[in-house]
Amino acid sequence: MLSLLAALMASGCEKDDAASKESVTVLAAASTFDAVKEVAEQFRRKYGIEVLVSSGPSNGLARQIIAGAPADVFVSASRDWADAVGDSGLVADRRAVLSNSLVLIVPPGNPARILEPADLVAPRVKHVALAGINVPAGVYAEAALRSSGYFEPLEASDRIVRGHDVRHTLNYVSRSEVDAGIVYATDARVSPHVVAVYEFPADVSEEITYPFVLLKSAVDREPARRFWEYLNTEEALNVFRHHGFKVLDADAPATATAKADHRERPADEIHVPASPVDP
């Protein structure tokens, strides 16, 4: 009986291994989850190949990849965390594909009467939600608030609430647990229970760019390489457009920033966050 059970378990493991070889694993920044899932489903219908999508904050996903988590493609909301994976020698190919913007959101009815960043420091505002300090959405939001002079007073008055990732931050606002929050414009579209009242100009925060990364472990796997190429098709890019992302023009002259996603950067140009992953 025991020998039969062992044989069945071994058979099951072999099937799981075979299935994993035929599927594709994508680790995607939380803000891209809905779009990547839709692209993955289109790909499955077209080629019959399953794509498994896991999402979370880019810093956490990058740390998982560096620690050896199995993955084929990494969709990052930050160049820095794509750089961190690249510095570990795990990147086979990389493309800067998408961009986004930041918006200030409030719950329906806007009870704290917030219309612009200056309103955040008014006495009537008790809590403002940002993503975690190492999460790209949180880094971008903090930079935007610092450039306009509002981050320090908010921090000093202990009014900042940090979300695990951008979707967690969105939920704080949609549940009216805070007076306002800062998220990507694409995330504000996801929930009917938030209202975007202000869009931050591009010049007040770091450029929000999404690098797509093909990991070296996927290079010899036909399903993974096929999905990688599919991500750059108009069919796939139109899904990202539908979800509100701006698709970067691959044929446009490369800026210094864009070039960073197509060449190795000198060590003194790279800023790799050293802090541990947010819990």
C-alpha positions in Angstrom: 0.0 0.0 0.0 2.8 2.4 1.0 4.7 1.6 -2.2 1.6 2.3 -4.3 1.1 5.6 -2.5 4.7 6.6 -3.1 4.3 5.8 -6.8 1.2 7.9 -7.1 2.9 10.8 -5.3 5.9 10.5 -7.6 3.6 10.4 -10.6 1.8 13.6 -9.4 5.1 15.4 -8.9 6.2 14.5 -12.4 2.9 15.8 -13.8 3.4 19.1 -11.8 6.9 19.4 -13.2 5.7 18.8 -16.7 2.9 21.3 -16.3 5.3 24.0 -15.0 7.5 23.5 -18.0 4.5 24.2 -20.3 3.3 27.2 -18.4 4.7 30.7 -17.9 5.1 32.4 -14.5 4.9 36.2 -14.4 5.6 38.4 -11.3 3.8 41.7 -11.9 3.7 45.0 -10.0 0.4 45.3 -8.3 -0.7 48.2 -10.4 -0.4 46.1 -13.6 -2.2 43.0 -12.3 -5.5 43.4 -14.0 -3.9 44.3 -17.3 -1.4 41.5 -17.2 -4.1 39.0 -16.3 -6.1 40.0 -19.3 -3.0 39.8 -21.6 -2.3 36.3 -20.1 -5.8 35.2 -20.8 -5.6 36.4 -24.4 -2.4 34.6 -24.8 -3.8 31.4 -23.4 -6.8 31.5 -25.7 -4.5 32.1 -28.7 -1.7 29.6 -28.0 -3.1 27.2 -25.3 -0.3 28.1 -22.9 -1.2 28.8 -19.3 0.3 32.0 -17.8 0.4 32.2 -14.0 0.4 35.8 -12.7 1.3 36.8 -9.2 1.3 40.4 -8.1 2.7 42.5 -5.3 5.0 45.5 -4.7 7.9 45.6 -7.1 10.4 45.7 -4.3 9.0 42.5 -2.8 8.8 40.7 -6.1 12.4 41.7 -7.0 13.7 40.4 -3.7 11.8 37.1 -4.3 13.4 36.7 -7.7 16.9 37.5 -6.3 16.3 34.9 -3.6 15.5 32.3 -6.2 11.8 32.3 -6.7 10.8 30.6 -10.0 9.7 33.2 -12.5 10.0 33.8 -16.3 9.0 37.5 -16.6 9.1 40.4 -14.2 6.9 43.4 -14.7 8.3 46.2 -12.5 6.9 49.6 -11.7 10.4 50.9 -11.1 13.7 51.0 -12.9 15.6 50.6 -9.6 14.1 47.3 -8.8 14.6 46.0 -12.4 18.2 47.2 -11.9 18.5 45.2 -8.7 17.5 42.0 -10.5 19.9 42.8 -13.3 22.7 43.4 -10.9 22.2 39.9 -9.6 22.9 38.6 -13.1 19.4 37.3 -13.7 18.2 39.4 -16.7 18.3 38.1 -20.3 16.3 41.0 -21.8 14.6 44.2 -20.7 12.3 46.8 -22.3 10.8 50.0 -21.0 7.2 49.6 -22.1 4.7 51.6 -20.0 4.4 54.8 -18.1 1.8 56.2 -15.7 1.0 59.2 -13.6 0.1 60.0 -10.0 -3.3 61.2 -8.8 -4.7 62.4 -5.5 -7.8 60.4 -4.6 -10.6 60.9 -2.0 -13.6 58.8 -0.9 -17.0 59.6 -2.5 -18.4 62.8 -1.2 -14.9 64.1 -0.4 -15.8 64.7 3.3 -12.4 66.5 4.0 -12.9 68.8 1.1 -9.6 68.0 -0.6 -9.0 69.4 -4.1 -5.2 69.8 -4.3 -2.1 68.8 -2.4 -2.1 72.0 -0.4 -5.3 70.9 1.3 -3.6 67.8 2.7 -1.9 69.8 5.4 -5.2 71.5 6.6 -6.2 70.7 10.2 -9.3 68.9 9.0 -7.2 66.2 7.3 -6.3 63.4 9.7 -4.8 60.7 7.5 -3.3 60.4 4.0 -2.5 57.0 2.5 0.7 56.4 0.5 2.2 53.1 -0.6 5.2 51.7 1.4 8.5 53.6 1.6 10.2 51.1 -0.7 7.3 50.5 -3.0 7.6 52.4 -6.3 4.1 54.1 -5.9 5.2 55.2 -2.4 8.6 56.4 -3.6 6.9 58.4 -6.4 4.3 59.9 -4.1 6.8 60.9 -1.5 8.9 62.6 -4.2 5.9 64.5 -5.5 5.0 65.7 -2.0 8.5 66.6 -1.1 8.9 68.7 -4.3 5.8 70.7 -3.3 6.8 71.1 0.3 4.0 69.0 1.9 5.7 65.8 2.8 7.5 67.1 5.9 4.5 68.6 7.6 2.4 65.5 6.9 5.2 63.3 8.3 5.8 65.5 11.3 2.1 65.5 12.2 2.0 61.7 11.9 -0.7 61.8 9.3 0.8 59.4 6.7 -0.5 55.9 6.5 1.5 53.4 4.5 -0.1 50.6 2.4 1.6 47.3 1.6 1.3 48.1 -2.2 -0.6 50.5 -4.3 -3.8 48.5 -4.3 -3.7 48.3 -0.5 -3.3 52.1 -0.5 -6.3 52.4 -2.8 -8.4 50.2 -0.5 -7.7 52.6 2.5 -9.4 55.3 0.5 -12.2 53.3 -1.0 -13.1 52.1 2.5 -13.0 55.7 3.8 -10.4 54.8 6.4 -8.3 57.8 5.4 -9.2 61.3 4.0 -7.1 61.0 0.9 -4.4 58.9 -0.8 -2.0 59.1 -3.7 -2.0 56.2 -6.3 -1.4 55.7 -10.0 -4.0 57.1 -12.3 -4.6 53.5 -13.6 -5.4 52.3 -10.1 -7.9 55.1 -9.5 -9.9 53.8 -12.5 -10.2 50.3 -10.8 -12.4 51.3 -7.9 -15.8 53.0 -8.1 -15.4 54.1 -4.5 -12.7 56.7 -5.0 -12.6 60.0 -6.9 -9.5 61.4 -8.5 -9.4 65.2 -7.7 -5.9 66.1 -8.8 -3.3 64.8 -11.2 0.4 65.5 -10.3 2.4 67.1 -13.1 5.1 64.9 -14.4 7.8 67.3 -13.3 7.1 67.0 -9.6 8.0 63.3 -9.3 10.4 60.8 -10.8 9.5 59.5 -14.2 7.1 56.6 -13.8 8.4 53.9 -16.1 7.5 50.1 -16.2 10.4 47.9 -17.4 9.4 44.4 -18.6 12.2 41.9 -17.7 12.8 38.5 -19.3 14.7 36.4 -16.8 17.7 34.2 -17.8 15.9 31.1 -16.4 13.3 31.5 -19.1 15.5 31.9 -22.2 15.5 28.2 -23.1 11.8 27.8 -22.5 9.7 28.2 -25.7 6.5 29.1 -23.9 8.2 31.8 -21.9 10.0 33.3 -24.9 6.7 33.2 -26.9 4.9 35.1 -24.1 7.8 37.6 -23.9 7.4 38.4 -27.6 3.6 38.5 -27.3 3.9 41.2 -24.6 5.2 43.6 -27.3 2.5 43.0 -29.8 -0.2 45.6 -30.6 -2.8 43.1 -29.3 -1.2 43.0 -25.9 -0.3 46.7 -25.8 -3.9 47.7 -26.5 -4.9 45.9 -23.3 -2.5 48.1 -21.4 -3.9 51.2 -23.2 -7.4 50.1 -22.3 -6.4 50.0 -18.6 -5.1 53.5 -18.8 -1.4 53.0 -19.2 0.6 55.0 -21.7 2.6 52.8 -24.0 6.1 54.2 -24.7 7.1 54.6 -28.3 9.8 52.0 -29.0 10.8 53.9 -32.2 11.2 57.3 -30.5 14.8 58.6 -30.0 16.0 57.2 -26.8 16.5 59.6 -23.9 19.1 59.0 -21.2 16.4 57.4 -19.1 15.1 55.2 -21.9 18.6 54.1 -22.8 19.0 52.7 -19.3 16.6 50.0 -20.2 18.6 48.8 -23.1 22.2 48.9 -21.9 24.3 48.2 -18.8 24.5 51.3 -16.6 27.7 52.3 -14.9 27.7 51.5 -11.2 27.7 55.2 -10.2 24.5 55.8 -12.1 22.5 53.1 -10.4 20.6 53.6 -7.2 19.6 50.2 -5.8 17.4 50.4 -2.7 19.1 48.5 0.1 16.2 48.5 2.6 14.5 45.3 3.4 11.1 44.5 1.8 8.1 46.0 3.5 6.1 43.5 5.5 
